[in-house]
Amino acid sequence: MHKPALSGILLISVRRYTGSVAIVGLLAVLPAFTNLRLGSLQPEDFVLLLLLGFCIAKFMYSGFSFRISSELIGLFRSYGLLLLSLLLLSVLATRLTFYPLDEVSFLKRPVIFSLSKLLQLGAIICGFLWLTNVFLTKKSLLAQAISIYYWTGIVCSLYAILSYFALAVLHFTPPEIFGAYSNIDGSLRACGFFNEGGPFGVYVVSVVVVGLLRRHLTGRPLGVANTAVLSIAFLLSASKAGFFAAALLCLYSVISAASLRIRASYLILSSIILWVAAAELKLGDQLLGYLESYQNIEEQIAVRGNNDYSLVVGRVSALYIVPRMISAHPLTGIGFGNYSLMRNDPLYLGSLPAITEVEDLPGLGIPGIAAEMGIPVTLWLMLLLFKPYWVTRKKALIFAMAALFQPLAHVVVGVQLTLFYPWFVTACALTASCYEPECSHSKR
C-alpha cells in the first residue's frame, strides 16, 4: 500500500519538475524572438498566458490559496494593486473618444485593446513572480535559465551579424522576418529576431548583463569570441536606446566601484568603449537629426511627406503628442495601451498628420507610460521597478546592475512593459542575490 502511494508522489514530483524545467527554458529562449508572431501575439505571450491560466486554476483548486516565498509577498500584493488600479483606469478611459486603426481586428477594437494589453501585462507579471518563486526554491534552475538565456543571445547575435553582411554583399530585398534590414537612406541595421535595431540593441545589453551574472554565479567567463559576437551585433544594430542603457550601467559601475583606483580604471575603460561605440553609431549626428526633426517638424513633414514613419510615428511625433496627453489627463491617463487609439485626437495632434494604418508607440519611457497610466500610478510603478535594486544594492555589484537594467529599459529607453526579457533579467538578479550574504564594497 505504501509503495504505490510513494511511487505516485514521486511521479507527480517528477512531472512538476519537468514542467517547471520546460517553462523556464521557454521563458529564457522566447524573449529573443519578438518578431515571430501569430496575429498580434508573440511566442512568449502564449506561454505566459498559459502559465497565467494554470496559476489561476491552481489558485481556485487550492481553495483560493497558494504557496509563495516570503520574499515575494510584498511584490505580489503591490503588483496586484497596480493591475487593479490599471483596470479601473481603463474603465474610466471609456469616456474618452477613440480613433480606431484601419486594421479593425477584434483585439484592436476600442476598450478590448486596452483590456487585452492589461491581460498581457498581467501574464507578464505572473510569469515574473512565478519564475522568481521557482528560482528561489530551485537554485539549479536559476543557473540553467541564465545559461540558456545567454547562449540564446549569442546565437541570435551571430544570426544578426550574418544577416547584416549577407544583405550588404548581396543587396536583396529581405523578407519581413530577417536578421537585418535597410533604412530609407540605404543604411543597414542588424535586428536579429526583433522588428528594429533599437530594441535588438537593448536586448544585446541584457545578454551581456546576464552573461556577467552567469560568470559571477558559475565562474564561467564570457569568452573572447562570445564578447566579440555581442559587441559586433550591438554596433551593427545602431541602437541609440541600447547605447544609453549601456552608458548608464557603466556609469553606475564606476560610481559603485570599491576604491578610487578601481573607479578610475572603470571610468577610463568605459569611456573608451562608449566613445568608440558612439563614433561607430554616429550618435551625435543622429541626436542632432532628432532635434532638427522635432524643432522643424512641420517643415520636415512638408518635405518628406506623411509616409515617412521615422518622422510621423514613434519618438519624434510622441514628443509633441505625449505632453498634451499628460496635460489633458494628468491623474487618470488615457488608459493602458490606448496610445495608438487616441494619438489621432486633434486635441493631441495639432498640425501632425493622423496615422491609422500602423500601431504607433511613443517609445519615450516614463513620459509615455504616464500618458497612459496617469502620474500617480506611474510613480507607483516606478517604485515597484526599482524595488529589486533596493533589495540587491548591498550585494555584489553585478546583482545591483542587473536589477537596474529593467527600470532603465522601461523608464529611460522606452522598452514596452509587455516585453518579457527585462522582467527575466530582474527575476535572475533578485533570486541570485538571495543566495549570497551582504558584502562590503571591497568585495564587489
HUWOFEN-V73511 format. One record per pair of residues at least 6 apart in sequence whose C-alpha atoms are under 7 Angstrom apart, sorted by sequence separation. I is the first residue (numbers start at 1). J is the second residue. D is the distance in Angstrom with one decimal. If there is no record, write none. Layout:
i->I j->J d->D
i->I j->J d->D
This chain:
i->36 j->42 d->6.0
i->37 j->43 d->6.6
i->59 j->65 d->5.5
i->107 j->113 d->5.2
i->135 j->141 d->6.2
i->182 j->188 d->4.5
i->191 j->197 d->4.3
i->194 j->200 d->5.7
i->214 j->220 d->6.9
i->215 j->221 d->5.3
i->257 j->263 d->5.3
i->306 j->312 d->6.5
i->311 j->317 d->6.6
i->343 j->349 d->6.7
i->362 j->368 d->5.8
i->409 j->415 d->5.3
i->410 j->416 d->6.3
i->36 j->43 d->6.9
i->59 j->66 d->5.9
i->135 j->142 d->5.2
i->174 j->181 d->6.8
i->181 j->188 d->5.8
i->182 j->189 d->6.5
i->190 j->197 d->5.6
i->215 j->222 d->6.8
i->293 j->300 d->6.4
i->326 j->333 d->6.7
i->392 j->399 d->6.0
i->393 j->400 d->5.0
i->410 j->417 d->6.4
i->34 j->42 d->5.8
i->181 j->189 d->5.7
i->189 j->197 d->5.8
i->192 j->200 d->6.6
i->255 j->263 d->6.9
i->370 j->378 d->5.5
i->392 j->400 d->5.2
i->100 j->109 d->6.7
i->107 j->116 d->6.6
i->180 j->189 d->5.6
i->181 j->190 d->6.6
i->191 j->200 d->5.4
i->254 j->263 d->5.1
i->369 j->378 d->6.6
i->100 j->110 d->6.8
i->180 j->190 d->4.2
i->344 j->354 d->5.1
i->179 j->190 d->5.9
i->180 j->191 d->5.2
i->211 j->222 d->6.1
i->344 j->355 d->6.8
i->389 j->400 d->5.4
i->98 j->110 d->6.4
i->179 j->191 d->5.2
i->180 j->192 d->6.6
i->254 j->266 d->5.6
i->30 j->43 d->6.3
i->31 j->44 d->6.3
i->179 j->192 d->4.1
i->254 j->267 d->5.8
i->30 j->44 d->5.4
i->178 j->192 d->7.0
i->179 j->193 d->6.0
i->389 j->403 d->4.9
i->164 j->179 d->6.8
i->178 j->193 d->6.9
i->388 j->403 d->5.8
i->389 j->404 d->5.8
i->163 j->179 d->5.0
i->164 j->180 d->5.1
i->406 j->422 d->4.8
i->27 j->44 d->6.7
i->94 j->111 d->6.6
i->163 j->180 d->5.5
i->405 j->422 d->6.9
i->406 j->423 d->6.5
i->160 j->179 d->4.5
i->340 j->359 d->5.5
i->159 j->179 d->6.4
i->160 j->180 d->6.2
i->250 j->270 d->6.3
i->340 j->360 d->5.1
i->406 j->426 d->6.5
i->340 j->361 d->6.4
i->386 j->407 d->6.2
i->294 j->316 d->5.9
i->321 j->343 d->6.8
i->339 j->361 d->6.9
i->385 j->407 d->5.5
i->325 j->348 d->6.4
i->402 j->425 d->6.5
i->403 j->426 d->5.1
i->90 j->114 d->6.6
i->324 j->348 d->5.5
i->402 j->426 d->6.5
i->164 j->189 d->6.9
i->164 j->190 d->5.6
i->204 j->230 d->6.6
i->290 j->316 d->6.8
i->403 j->429 d->5.6
i->247 j->274 d->6.8
i->321 j->348 d->5.2
i->402 j->429 d->5.6
i->403 j->430 d->6.9
i->321 j->349 d->5.9
i->161 j->190 d->6.6
i->160 j->190 d->5.4
i->204 j->234 d->6.3
i->399 j->429 d->5.2
i->160 j->191 d->6.1
i->160 j->192 d->4.4
i->159 j->192 d->6.4
i->201 j->234 d->5.3
i->339 j->372 d->6.7
i->338 j->372 d->6.7
i->399 j->433 d->6.2
i->157 j->192 d->6.3
i->337 j->372 d->6.8
i->156 j->192 d->5.8
i->201 j->237 d->5.7
i->336 j->372 d->5.0
i->200 j->237 d->6.8
i->205 j->242 d->6.5
i->333 j->370 d->6.7
i->334 j->371 d->6.4
i->335 j->372 d->4.9
i->336 j->373 d->5.8
i->201 j->239 d->5.1
i->333 j->371 d->5.2
i->334 j->372 d->4.8
i->335 j->373 d->5.9
i->392 j->430 d->6.8
i->395 j->433 d->6.5
i->83 j->122 d->6.9
i->198 j->237 d->6.6
i->202 j->241 d->6.4
i->333 j->372 d->4.6
i->334 j->373 d->6.8
i->197 j->237 d->4.5
i->198 j->238 d->6.9
i->202 j->242 d->4.1
i->333 j->373 d->4.8
i->197 j->238 d->6.4
i->198 j->239 d->4.2
i->201 j->242 d->4.8
i->205 j->246 d->6.5
i->332 j->373 d->6.3
i->333 j->374 d->3.9
i->392 j->433 d->6.1
i->197 j->239 d->5.8
i->198 j->240 d->6.5
i->235 j->277 d->6.6
i->332 j->374 d->4.5
i->388 j->430 d->6.0
i->190 j->233 d->6.8
i->198 j->241 d->6.0
i->238 j->281 d->5.3
i->331 j->374 d->4.6
i->395 j->438 d->4.9
i->396 j->439 d->6.6
i->198 j->242 d->6.7
i->318 j->362 d->5.1
i->326 j->370 d->6.8
i->330 j->374 d->5.3
i->331 j->375 d->5.6
i->394 j->438 d->5.8
i->395 j->439 d->5.3
i->235 j->280 d->7.0
i->322 j->367 d->6.9
i->326 j->371 d->4.9
i->329 j->374 d->6.8
i->330 j->375 d->5.8
i->331 j->376 d->6.3
i->365 j->410 d->5.6
i->366 j->411 d->4.6
i->394 j->439 d->6.4
i->190 j->236 d->5.3
i->191 j->237 d->6.0
i->235 j->281 d->6.7
i->314 j->360 d->6.3
i->322 j->368 d->6.2
i->325 j->371 d->5.6
i->365 j->411 d->4.5
i->366 j->412 d->6.5
i->189 j->236 d->5.6
i->190 j->237 d->4.4
i->306 j->353 d->6.6
i->313 j->360 d->5.9
i->314 j->361 d->5.7
i->315 j->362 d->5.4
i->365 j->412 d->5.0
i->397 j->444 d->5.5
i->189 j->237 d->4.9
i->314 j->362 d->5.1
i->315 j->363 d->5.6
i->365 j->413 d->5.5
i->396 j->444 d->5.2
i->189 j->238 d->6.3
i->314 j->363 d->6.3
i->315 j->364 d->6.2
i->322 j->371 d->6.1
i->364 j->413 d->6.6
i->365 j->414 d->3.6
i->364 j->414 d->5.0
i->365 j->415 d->6.9
i->153 j->204 d->6.8
i->363 j->414 d->4.6
i->363 j->415 d->6.9
i->153 j->207 d->5.8
i->150 j->207 d->5.6
i->150 j->210 d->6.3
i->150 j->211 d->5.8
i->69 j->133 d->6.2
i->146 j->210 d->6.4
i->68 j->133 d->6.6
i->147 j->214 d->6.8
i->146 j->214 d->6.2
i->52 j->123 d->5.5
i->158 j->229 d->6.2
i->154 j->226 d->6.6
i->157 j->229 d->6.5
i->161 j->233 d->5.8
i->157 j->230 d->6.1
i->160 j->233 d->6.6
i->49 j->123 d->5.5
i->52 j->126 d->6.1
i->48 j->123 d->5.4
i->154 j->229 d->6.9
i->48 j->124 d->6.4
i->51 j->127 d->6.9
i->154 j->230 d->6.6
i->157 j->233 d->5.5
i->48 j->127 d->6.0
i->28 j->145 d->5.9
i->29 j->148 d->6.8
i->21 j->141 d->7.0
i->25 j->145 d->6.2
i->28 j->148 d->6.1
i->29 j->149 d->5.9
i->24 j->145 d->6.4
i->28 j->149 d->4.8
i->32 j->153 d->7.0
i->25 j->148 d->6.9
i->29 j->152 d->6.1
i->35 j->177 d->6.8
i->249 j->401 d->6.4
i->35 j->193 d->5.3
i->34 j->193 d->6.2
i->35 j->194 d->4.9
i->33 j->193 d->4.9
i->34 j->194 d->5.4
i->35 j->195 d->5.5
i->32 j->193 d->6.4
i->33 j->194 d->6.5
i->245 j->408 d->6.4
i->245 j->409 d->6.9
i->245 j->413 d->7.0
i->241 j->413 d->5.2
i->258 j->441 d->5.0
i->258 j->442 d->5.2
i->213 j->398 d->6.2
i->212 j->398 d->7.0
i->258 j->444 d->6.6
i->209 j->402 d->6.0
i->210 j->425 d->6.8
i->118 j->336 d->6.9
i->117 j->337 d->5.8
i->114 j->335 d->6.8
i->114 j->336 d->5.7
i->114 j->337 d->5.0
i->113 j->337 d->6.9
i->114 j->338 d->5.9
i->101 j->341 d->6.8
i->93 j->334 d->5.6
i->100 j->341 d->5.4
i->93 j->335 d->5.3
i->99 j->341 d->5.1
i->89 j->332 d->6.1
i->98 j->341 d->5.6
i->99 j->342 d->5.6
i->98 j->342 d->5.4
i->90 j->335 d->4.6
i->99 j->344 d->6.3
i->89 j->335 d->5.7
i->90 j->336 d->6.3
i->99 j->345 d->7.0
i->86 j->336 d->6.7
i->102 j->356 d->5.5
i->103 j->357 d->6.9
i->101 j->356 d->4.6
i->102 j->357 d->5.3
i->101 j->357 d->6.1
i->142 j->428 d->6.8
i->86 j->373 d->6.9
i->124 j->418 d->6.6
i->128 j->423 d->5.9
i->132 j->427 d->5.0
i->136 j->431 d->5.8
i->124 j->420 d->6.3
i->128 j->424 d->6.6
i->131 j->427 d->6.7
i->135 j->431 d->6.2
i->121 j->418 d->5.5
i->120 j->418 d->6.5
i->128 j->427 d->6.3
i->132 j->431 d->6.3
i->31 j->420 d->6.2
i->31 j->421 d->5.4
